[in-house]
Amino acid sequence: MSDLSNYRKSYEKAALLETTIPEDPINLFHRWFHEVEDFGGQDEVNAMTVSTIGLDGFPKSRVVLLKKFNEEGFVFYTNYNSEKGKAILNNPNVCLSFFWASMERQVIIKGQAEKTAPNISDNYFASRPDGSKLGAIVSNQSEVIPDRTFLESKLSELEKEFKNKAISRPEFWGGFLVRPISVEFWQGRPNRLHDRIRYSLQDDYGWKIERLAP
């Protein structure tokens, strides 16, 4: 067994104080996202972990890419027939989390997911390179396949079929919008006395702001 008890780090890069935060978590997320982006040292700032409750009753987490965020929530795209897609359609309660080690920050978002409007999924699909479009069509995501050659052969067939043709979005592929009900911001601080600020959505659609013990 590997003993990791001596893996320690002092977090000292920033602070998160009630006196410097906005009333709305999306504005703070926007600020943090672009601060991390500008700071550098973080590959794929938009990488996030999506956690769902599967049809087998177990939670499952995986990393996907955030493609849009605004006052409505957070958007990512997937195959609706995948394990992830089926889990969300069965139970829309999900958790998104970002870990930005370069700035010693985490954001944890609890919310409810819903399919984006078809035109939004169409527009995003149209913006993807042709290879990514065909990859989405080829892959029966999460299904068991015999080997990699199976995928590559299917892709080769589709490349011939769609040569010099427009590639339309398949109905089984599209976006999910996660509407947040809780957004927690975590900033590493010295001596493990980290800053944790949680925004909770209220019945009047305002946000309650609370500090949590680390």
C-alpha positions in Angstrom: 0.0 0.0 0.0 1.3 3.5 -0.9 1.4 5.9 2.0 0.5 9.4 0.9 0.3 11.0 4.3 3.3 13.3 3.6 1.7 14.8 0.5 1.0 18.3 1.8 0.8 21.7 0.3 0.2 25.2 1.7 -2.5 27.1 -0.2 -1.6 30.8 -0.3 -2.5 32.3 -3.7 -5.8 34.1 -2.9 -8.7 34.7 -0.6 -12.5 34.6 -0.9 -14.2 37.2 1.2 -17.9 38.2 1.5 -16.9 41.8 1.0 -15.5 41.3 -2.5 -18.1 38.9 -4.1 -21.2 39.7 -6.2 -24.8 38.8 -5.2 -25.0 36.3 -8.0 -22.9 33.2 -8.4 -22.7 33.3 -12.2 -20.9 36.6 -12.1 -18.4 35.2 -9.6 -18.0 32.1 -11.8 -17.3 34.3 -14.8 -14.7 36.2 -12.8 -13.0 33.1 -11.6 -13.1 31.3 -14.9 -11.4 34.2 -16.7 -8.9 34.8 -13.9 -7.8 31.1 -14.2 -7.7 31.4 -18.0 -5.5 34.6 -17.8 -3.3 33.2 -15.1 -2.2 30.2 -17.3 -0.9 26.9 -16.2 -4.3 25.2 -16.5 -5.0 22.9 -19.4 -8.7 23.1 -20.6 -10.1 25.6 -18.1 -13.5 24.4 -19.2 -13.0 20.8 -18.1 -15.5 19.8 -15.5 -16.6 16.7 -13.7 -20.2 15.7 -14.2 -21.7 13.4 -11.5 -24.9 11.5 -12.0 -27.0 8.8 -10.4 -26.9 5.9 -12.8 -29.8 3.5 -13.6 -28.0 1.0 -11.4 -28.4 3.3 -8.4 -24.7 4.1 -8.2 -23.2 7.6 -8.6 -20.7 8.0 -11.4 -18.4 10.9 -12.3 -16.6 11.7 -15.5 -14.9 14.7 -17.1 -16.5 16.6 -19.9 -16.1 20.1 -21.4 -18.3 23.1 -20.5 -19.3 24.8 -23.8 -21.4 27.7 -22.6 -22.5 29.4 -19.4 -24.8 32.3 -18.7 -27.5 33.4 -16.2 -29.6 30.3 -17.1 -26.8 27.8 -16.2 -24.1 25.6 -17.7 -24.2 23.7 -21.0 -22.4 20.6 -22.2 -23.0 18.2 -25.0 -23.2 14.4 -25.2 -24.9 11.4 -26.7 -28.4 11.2 -25.1 -28.2 7.4 -25.4 -25.0 7.1 -23.4 -24.8 5.9 -19.8 -24.5 9.6 -18.8 -27.4 10.7 -21.0 -29.7 7.9 -19.8 -28.8 8.7 -16.2 -29.7 12.4 -16.6 -32.9 11.7 -18.4 -33.9 9.3 -15.6 -32.8 11.6 -12.7 -32.0 15.2 -13.7 -30.3 16.0 -10.4 -26.6 16.4 -11.2 -23.4 17.8 -9.8 -20.7 19.7 -11.7 -17.3 20.4 -10.3 -14.3 22.3 -11.5 -10.8 22.0 -10.0 -8.4 24.7 -11.0 -5.1 23.7 -9.3 -3.2 26.6 -10.8 -5.3 29.0 -8.7 -6.0 26.6 -5.8 -9.8 26.8 -6.5 -12.8 24.6 -6.8 -16.4 25.2 -7.8 -19.1 22.7 -7.0 -22.5 23.2 -8.7 -25.7 21.3 -7.8 -28.5 21.6 -10.3 -31.1 20.1 -12.5 -30.3 19.2 -16.1 -32.6 19.5 -19.1 -32.1 19.1 -22.8 -31.2 22.3 -24.7 -33.5 23.4 -27.5 -32.9 21.5 -30.7 -31.7 24.7 -32.5 -29.1 25.3 -29.9 -27.8 21.8 -30.3 -27.9 22.2 -34.1 -25.9 25.4 -34.0 -23.2 23.9 -31.8 -23.0 20.7 -33.8 -22.6 22.8 -37.0 -19.6 24.6 -35.4 -17.7 21.3 -34.9 -15.0 20.1 -37.3 -16.3 17.4 -39.6 -14.2 14.7 -37.9 -15.9 15.5 -34.6 -19.3 15.4 -36.2 -18.7 12.0 -37.7 -17.2 10.8 -34.4 -20.4 11.6 -32.7 -22.4 9.7 -35.2 -20.0 6.7 -35.3 -19.9 6.1 -31.5 -22.8 4.3 -29.8 -21.4 5.8 -26.6 -21.1 3.5 -23.6 -22.0 0.4 -25.6 -19.7 -2.6 -25.7 -17.8 -2.9 -28.9 -15.4 -5.7 -30.2 -12.3 -3.6 -30.7 -11.0 -0.2 -32.0 -10.9 -1.4 -35.6 -14.7 -1.6 -35.4 -14.9 2.2 -34.7 -12.2 3.1 -37.3 -14.0 1.0 -40.0 -17.3 2.7 -39.3 -15.6 6.1 -39.4 -14.0 5.3 -42.8 -17.4 4.3 -44.2 -19.0 7.5 -43.0 -16.2 9.6 -44.4 -16.9 8.2 -47.8 -20.7 8.5 -47.4 -20.5 12.2 -46.4 -17.7 13.3 -48.7 -18.6 16.8 -49.9 -21.9 16.6 -48.1 -23.3 18.5 -45.1 -23.4 16.5 -41.9 -26.5 17.0 -39.8 -26.8 16.5 -36.1 -28.2 13.1 -35.2 -31.3 13.2 -32.9 -29.5 11.2 -30.2 -26.8 13.8 -29.7 -27.2 17.2 -28.2 -26.9 19.5 -25.2 -27.8 19.6 -21.6 -28.4 22.8 -19.7 -27.8 22.5 -15.9 -29.8 25.1 -14.0 -28.0 25.6 -10.7 -29.7 25.5 -7.3 -26.5 25.7 -5.3 -23.0 26.9 -6.2 -20.1 26.6 -3.8 -16.8 28.4 -4.3 -13.7 26.9 -2.6 -10.4 28.9 -2.3 -7.4 27.2 -0.7 -6.0 29.0 2.3 -3.0 28.3 4.7 -3.4 25.9 7.5 -6.3 24.2 5.8 -8.6 27.1 6.8 -9.9 27.2 3.3 -12.6 29.7 2.2 -15.9 28.2 1.3 -18.8 30.4 0.1 -22.1 28.8 -0.9 -24.8 30.4 -3.0 -28.3 28.8 -2.6 -31.2 29.6 -4.8 -34.3 30.9 -3.0 -38.0 30.8 -3.8 -37.9 34.4 -5.1 -34.9 33.4 -7.4 -32.5 35.4 -5.3 -29.4 33.8 -3.9 -28.6 33.2 -0.2 -24.9 33.5 0.6 -23.3 31.6 3.4 -19.8 30.8 4.6 -19.1 27.1 5.3 -16.5 25.8 7.7 -13.5 24.2 5.9 
